[in-house]
Amino acid sequence: MEILIVILAVAAVLIIYFLGKSSVKSASSRPMGSTASGADTAHRARPASVSRIQPVPPTPSQVPPKELAAFRFLGSDSLSAERRESLREDLRRLPRPPLSLYKLVSPELLDSATSSQISDLITSEALIAAQVLARVNSSFYGLRRPVVSIGQAVTFLGLNSVRGICLQYMLEASVRTSSPERKKVFDMVSSASALAGELCFKLAQRLELPAQGSLVTQVVLSFLGHLSTASLLPVDSSLWSPGKGLLERASAEQLSLGLSATEIGSLLMQEWGLPASLIAEVAGIDRMLVTPVDQIEPGPSARLALCYFCARLGERLALGSVSDLAAFDLGADASMDFFYLRGHLDSPRLARLAEFLQSTELIKSVHQMQLAFLARH
């Protein structure tokens, strides 16, 4: 009986052995694409999932040029305390703007002001009102009949355009000079500011971006740093010449002054007591030069991208490197100043930007402003 039990046990072991071997052979000979068990499918799916998350090397178009990759905006905390205070002293010597500037950029008037409120505010400052009317009636805007009141100016040009003109005058008044060479630079920066404000106003309208008054104000104020920096540096109009962009200017400014125009403009607005939130938004415009699209939320990205684009295009139009807006091809622009901007312009909110740039009304308005600028030089 014991012998029989041993024989049966040995037989069972042999059967299990050969059945296992047959199963392994069957699995190894299964043709590709045949159905596998759930466990086998899970086992074979793991390597595929790993391969899908392997990092993809960036294409050449995604790699920033070495000059751009190496550049960093320096903050005022990068300066010694003595150098920082010296720079602030230089900025304090610039004339402070009138009180109406603070009201123009106050949160309650930026996006909810009525035409009558803005008209009353500007009219209360006789000198500013006179300068605004002079600017509105100049060939810069090409109006067919003269405008004799701020109310009419608002009617003809729009609330945000008049606000932009008023801000431009106030900023120019803070950096006046008797030097013909320096005045030439100031005129170029002021014209760039005016063109950028006009572009921003009309494009923001067509793109239906919210808070258009804030956008125009921020674009105009972003040139404050460029105006004040031009007053601090030795006269050198070559930095404001065709082919020179923000990256080249900012690098030269940091080398000479320790800070770029972006940071100097922020310091000046702090000295003037403008709202901290406004200062941060204005500084964010030029910083789009070095801001990849994944470092900012989509909403602010679209707004800052439009402001930055209008500021840089305004400069090119004023300097003559873009002589005709109708011939400007946004998609073909390969400049370093627009390297990171291209990712931001993929926002659905800006999808029709290139189309709206070719609007007949916008092209005509910009051309008229360019002609007026050239006539002054």
C-alpha positions as CSV (number, residue, x, y, z in Angstrom):
1,M,0.0,0.0,0.0
2,E,2.8,2.4,0.9
3,I,4.6,1.6,-2.4
4,L,1.4,2.5,-4.3
5,I,1.1,5.8,-2.6
6,V,4.8,6.6,-3.4
7,I,4.2,5.7,-7.1
8,L,1.1,7.9,-7.3
9,A,2.9,10.9,-5.7
10,V,5.8,10.6,-8.2
11,A,3.3,10.4,-11.1
12,A,1.6,13.5,-9.9
13,V,4.9,15.4,-9.7
14,L,5.8,14.4,-13.2
15,I,2.4,15.4,-14.6
16,I,2.7,18.9,-13.0
17,Y,6.2,19.3,-14.3
18,F,5.2,18.5,-18.0
19,L,2.1,20.6,-17.8
20,G,4.1,23.6,-16.6
21,K,6.7,23.1,-19.3
22,S,4.1,23.0,-22.0
23,S,2.5,26.2,-20.8
24,V,5.8,28.1,-20.9
25,K,6.5,26.8,-24.4
26,S,3.0,27.8,-25.5
27,A,3.4,31.3,-24.1
28,S,6.8,31.8,-25.8
29,S,5.5,30.7,-29.2
30,R,2.4,32.8,-29.1
31,P,2.4,35.1,-32.2
32,M,2.6,38.9,-31.8
33,G,-0.8,40.5,-31.5
34,S,-2.5,37.3,-30.1
35,T,-4.7,37.6,-27.0
36,A,-2.9,37.4,-23.7
37,S,-4.2,37.0,-20.2
38,G,-5.0,40.1,-18.1
39,A,-1.8,39.6,-16.0
40,D,0.3,39.2,-19.1
41,T,-1.2,42.3,-20.7
42,A,-0.5,44.4,-17.6
43,H,3.1,43.0,-17.5
44,R,3.7,43.9,-21.2
45,A,2.0,47.4,-20.9
46,R,4.4,48.7,-18.3
47,P,7.4,49.2,-20.5
48,A,5.2,51.0,-23.1
49,S,3.9,53.4,-20.5
50,V,7.4,54.2,-19.4
51,S,8.5,54.9,-22.9
52,R,5.7,57.5,-23.3
53,I,7.0,59.7,-20.5
54,Q,10.6,59.8,-21.5
55,P,11.6,63.5,-22.0
56,V,11.7,64.7,-25.6
57,P,14.8,66.7,-26.5
58,P,13.9,70.3,-27.4
59,T,13.9,71.2,-31.1
60,P,16.2,74.0,-32.2
61,S,13.3,76.4,-32.3
62,Q,12.6,75.8,-28.6
63,V,16.2,76.5,-27.5
64,P,16.7,80.2,-26.6
65,P,19.7,81.9,-28.2
66,K,22.6,81.9,-25.8
67,E,22.5,85.7,-25.3
68,L,18.8,85.5,-24.2
69,A,19.4,82.4,-22.1
70,A,22.2,84.1,-20.3
71,F,20.3,87.3,-19.6
72,R,18.7,88.1,-16.2
73,F,16.8,91.2,-15.1
74,L,18.7,92.5,-12.1
75,G,16.6,93.9,-9.2
76,S,17.5,96.9,-7.0
77,D,18.6,94.4,-4.3
78,S,21.5,93.4,-6.5
79,L,23.0,96.9,-5.9
80,S,25.0,98.0,-2.9
81,A,23.0,100.2,-0.5
82,E,25.2,103.2,-1.5
83,R,24.7,102.7,-5.2
84,R,20.9,102.1,-4.8
85,E,20.5,105.3,-2.8
86,S,22.6,107.3,-5.3
87,L,20.3,106.1,-8.1
88,R,17.2,107.0,-6.1
89,E,18.7,110.5,-5.5
90,D,19.1,110.9,-9.3
91,L,15.4,109.9,-9.8
92,R,14.2,112.3,-7.1
93,R,15.7,115.2,-9.1
94,L,13.2,114.5,-11.9
95,P,10.1,116.7,-11.7
96,R,7.2,115.0,-10.0
97,P,4.0,114.7,-12.1
98,P,0.8,116.7,-11.3
99,L,-1.7,115.2,-8.9
100,S,-4.0,114.4,-11.8
101,L,-1.6,111.6,-12.8
102,Y,-2.5,109.7,-9.6
103,K,-6.2,110.1,-10.3
104,L,-5.8,108.9,-13.9
105,V,-4.1,105.7,-12.7
106,S,-6.2,105.1,-9.7
107,P,-8.1,101.8,-9.6
108,E,-11.5,103.5,-9.4
109,L,-10.9,105.5,-12.6
110,L,-8.9,102.9,-14.7
111,D,-11.8,100.7,-15.7
112,S,-14.9,102.5,-14.6
113,A,-14.3,106.1,-15.5
114,T,-16.9,107.9,-17.7
115,S,-16.0,110.3,-20.5
116,S,-17.2,113.2,-18.4
117,Q,-15.0,112.2,-15.4
118,I,-11.9,112.0,-17.5
119,S,-12.8,115.3,-19.3
120,D,-13.3,117.1,-16.0
121,L,-10.1,115.7,-14.6
122,I,-8.0,116.8,-17.6
123,T,-9.7,120.2,-17.9
124,S,-8.9,120.9,-14.2
125,E,-5.2,121.0,-15.1
126,A,-5.0,123.9,-17.6
127,L,-1.5,123.2,-18.8
128,I,-2.2,119.5,-19.3
129,A,-5.4,120.3,-21.1
130,A,-3.7,122.6,-23.5
131,Q,-1.0,120.1,-24.2
132,V,-3.5,117.3,-24.8
133,L,-5.4,119.5,-27.2
134,A,-2.2,120.4,-29.0
135,R,-1.3,116.8,-29.4
136,V,-4.8,115.7,-30.5
137,N,-4.8,118.5,-33.2
138,S,-1.3,117.7,-34.5
139,S,-0.8,115.7,-37.6
140,F,0.0,112.7,-35.3
141,Y,-3.7,111.8,-35.3
142,G,-4.8,113.3,-38.6
143,L,-8.2,114.6,-37.6
144,R,-10.1,116.2,-40.4
145,R,-11.4,119.1,-38.2
146,P,-9.9,120.8,-35.2
147,V,-10.9,119.7,-31.7
148,V,-11.5,122.6,-29.3
149,S,-12.4,120.8,-26.0
150,I,-11.3,117.7,-24.1
151,G,-14.8,116.4,-24.4
152,Q,-14.5,116.5,-28.2
153,A,-11.1,114.8,-28.0
154,V,-12.7,112.0,-26.1
155,T,-15.5,111.7,-28.6
156,F,-13.1,111.6,-31.6
157,L,-10.3,109.5,-30.3
158,G,-11.9,107.5,-27.5
159,L,-11.5,107.6,-23.7
160,N,-8.4,105.4,-23.5
161,S,-6.6,107.1,-26.3
162,V,-7.0,110.5,-24.6
163,R,-6.0,109.0,-21.3
164,G,-2.8,107.7,-23.0
165,I,-2.0,111.1,-24.6
166,C,-2.4,112.7,-21.1
167,L,-0.1,110.1,-19.5
168,Q,2.5,110.6,-22.3
169,Y,2.6,114.3,-21.8
170,M,3.0,113.9,-18.0
171,L,5.8,111.5,-18.5
172,E,7.6,113.7,-21.1
173,A,7.3,116.7,-18.7
174,S,9.3,114.7,-16.1
175,V,12.3,114.2,-18.4
176,R,12.6,117.4,-20.4
177,T,16.0,118.4,-21.7
178,S,17.7,121.3,-23.6
179,S,20.1,118.9,-25.3
180,P,19.2,118.4,-28.9
181,E,20.8,114.9,-28.9
182,R,19.0,113.8,-25.8
183,K,15.7,115.3,-27.1
184,K,16.0,113.2,-30.2
185,V,16.1,110.0,-28.0
186,F,13.2,111.3,-25.9
187,D,11.1,112.0,-29.1
188,M,11.8,108.4,-30.3
189,V,10.7,106.9,-27.0
190,S,7.7,109.1,-26.8
191,S,6.6,108.3,-30.3
192,A,7.1,104.6,-29.5
193,S,4.9,105.0,-26.5
194,A,2.2,106.7,-28.5
195,L,2.2,104.1,-31.2
196,A,2.2,101.3,-28.6
197,G,-0.7,102.8,-26.8
198,E,-2.7,103.2,-30.0
199,L,-2.0,99.6,-31.0
200,C,-2.9,98.2,-27.6
201,F,-6.2,100.2,-27.4
202,K,-7.4,99.1,-30.8
203,L,-6.2,95.5,-30.6
204,A,-7.6,95.0,-27.1
205,Q,-10.9,96.2,-28.3
206,R,-11.0,93.8,-31.2
207,L,-9.7,90.9,-29.1
208,E,-12.4,91.8,-26.5
209,L,-9.9,91.7,-23.6
210,P,-11.2,93.0,-20.3
211,A,-10.0,96.1,-18.5
212,Q,-8.8,97.8,-21.7
213,G,-8.2,101.1,-19.8
214,S,-5.7,99.3,-17.6
215,L,-3.9,97.8,-20.5
216,V,-3.4,101.1,-22.3
217,T,-2.2,102.8,-19.1
218,Q,0.3,100.0,-18.3
219,V,1.7,100.1,-21.9
220,V,2.3,103.8,-21.7
221,L,3.8,103.7,-18.2
222,S,6.1,100.9,-19.3
223,F,8.0,103.5,-21.3
224,L,8.6,105.7,-18.2
225,G,11.7,103.6,-17.4
226,H,13.0,104.0,-20.9
227,L,12.6,107.8,-20.7
228,S,14.2,108.1,-17.3
229,T,17.1,105.8,-18.3
230,A,17.8,107.9,-21.4
231,S,18.1,110.9,-19.1
232,L,20.6,109.1,-16.8
233,L,22.8,107.6,-19.4
234,P,25.3,109.5,-21.5
235,V,23.7,110.6,-24.7
236,D,23.8,107.6,-27.0
237,S,21.1,107.5,-29.6
238,S,22.6,104.3,-31.0
239,L,20.7,102.2,-28.4
240,W,17.5,103.6,-30.0
241,S,18.3,102.8,-33.6
242,P,16.7,100.4,-36.1
243,G,17.8,96.8,-35.3
244,K,18.4,97.4,-31.6
245,G,15.9,95.6,-29.4
246,L,15.0,95.4,-25.7
247,L,17.5,92.6,-24.9
248,E,20.4,94.7,-26.3
249,R,19.3,97.9,-24.5
250,A,18.6,96.2,-21.2
251,S,22.0,94.5,-21.2
252,A,23.8,97.9,-21.9
253,E,21.7,99.6,-19.2
254,Q,22.6,97.0,-16.6
255,L,26.2,97.3,-17.5
256,S,26.2,101.1,-17.2
257,L,23.7,101.8,-14.4
258,G,23.5,98.4,-12.6
259,L,19.7,98.2,-13.5
260,S,17.7,98.1,-16.7
261,A,15.0,100.6,-17.6
262,T,12.4,98.2,-16.4
263,E,13.6,98.3,-12.8
264,I,14.5,102.0,-12.9
265,G,10.9,102.7,-14.0
266,S,9.6,100.7,-11.1
267,L,11.9,102.7,-8.7
268,L,10.6,106.0,-10.1
269,M,7.0,105.0,-9.8
270,Q,7.7,104.0,-6.2
271,E,9.2,107.5,-5.6
272,W,6.0,109.0,-7.1
273,G,3.8,106.9,-4.8
274,L,1.9,105.0,-7.5
275,P,0.0,101.9,-6.5
276,A,2.2,98.8,-5.8
277,S,-0.1,96.6,-7.9
278,L,0.2,98.9,-10.9
279,I,4.0,99.0,-10.6
280,A,4.2,95.2,-10.6
281,E,1.9,94.9,-13.6
282,V,3.9,97.5,-15.6
283,A,7.2,95.8,-14.7
284,G,5.8,92.5,-15.9
285,I,5.4,93.8,-19.4
286,D,9.2,94.1,-20.3
287,R,9.9,91.0,-18.2
288,M,8.0,89.0,-20.8
289,L,11.3,89.1,-22.7
290,V,12.6,86.3,-20.5
291,T,9.3,84.6,-19.3
292,P,8.5,81.2,-20.8
293,V,4.8,80.5,-21.3
294,D,4.7,77.8,-18.6
295,Q,5.7,80.3,-15.9
296,I,2.5,82.4,-15.9
297,E,-1.2,81.7,-15.8
298,P,-3.1,81.9,-19.1
299,G,-5.2,85.0,-18.2
300,P,-2.3,87.3,-17.2
301,S,-0.2,85.8,-19.9
302,A,-2.6,87.0,-22.7
303,R,-2.8,90.5,-21.2
304,L,1.0,90.9,-20.7
305,A,1.7,89.3,-24.0
306,L,-0.5,91.9,-25.8
307,C,1.1,94.8,-23.9
308,Y,4.6,93.5,-24.6
309,F,3.9,92.9,-28.2
310,C,2.5,96.4,-28.7
311,A,5.4,98.0,-26.9
312,R,8.0,96.2,-29.0
313,L,6.1,96.8,-32.3
314,G,5.6,100.5,-31.3
315,E,9.4,100.8,-30.9
316,R,10.0,99.3,-34.3
317,L,7.4,101.5,-36.0
318,A,8.9,104.6,-34.3
319,L,12.5,103.6,-35.2
320,G,11.6,102.7,-38.8
321,S,12.7,99.1,-38.6
322,V,9.1,98.3,-39.5
323,S,8.1,101.0,-42.0
324,D,4.8,99.6,-43.0
325,L,2.4,97.7,-40.6
326,A,0.7,96.1,-43.6
327,A,3.9,94.3,-44.5
328,F,4.7,93.1,-41.0
329,D,4.5,89.3,-40.7
330,L,4.1,88.3,-37.1
331,G,4.6,84.6,-37.9
332,A,7.9,85.2,-39.7
333,D,9.5,87.3,-37.0
334,A,12.5,85.5,-35.6
335,S,14.0,88.2,-33.3
336,M,15.2,87.4,-29.8
337,D,12.8,89.9,-28.3
338,F,9.9,87.7,-29.5
339,F,11.4,84.3,-28.7
340,Y,9.3,83.6,-25.6
341,L,6.4,85.8,-26.8
342,R,5.6,83.2,-29.5
343,G,4.4,80.7,-26.9
344,H,2.2,83.3,-25.2
345,L,0.6,84.3,-28.5
346,D,-0.7,80.7,-28.9
347,S,-3.4,81.7,-26.3
348,P,-6.9,81.3,-27.6
349,R,-7.6,84.9,-26.5
350,L,-4.9,86.1,-28.9
351,A,-5.7,83.7,-31.8
352,R,-6.9,86.5,-34.1
353,L,-4.1,88.9,-33.3
354,A,-2.3,88.5,-36.7
355,E,-5.6,89.0,-38.5
356,F,-6.6,92.1,-36.6
357,L,-3.1,93.6,-37.2
358,Q,-4.0,93.8,-40.8
359,S,-7.2,95.8,-40.3
360,T,-7.5,98.7,-42.7
361,E,-8.4,101.1,-39.9
362,L,-5.4,100.2,-37.7
363,I,-2.9,100.3,-40.6
364,K,-4.2,103.7,-41.6
365,S,-4.1,105.1,-38.1
366,V,-0.5,103.8,-37.5
367,H,0.7,105.1,-40.9
368,Q,-0.6,108.6,-40.1
369,M,1.2,108.6,-36.8
370,Q,4.4,107.4,-38.4
371,L,4.2,110.2,-41.0
372,A,3.8,112.8,-38.2
373,F,6.8,111.5,-36.3
374,L,9.0,111.6,-39.5
375,A,7.8,115.1,-40.2
376,R,9.1,116.2,-36.8
377,H,12.6,114.9,-37.7
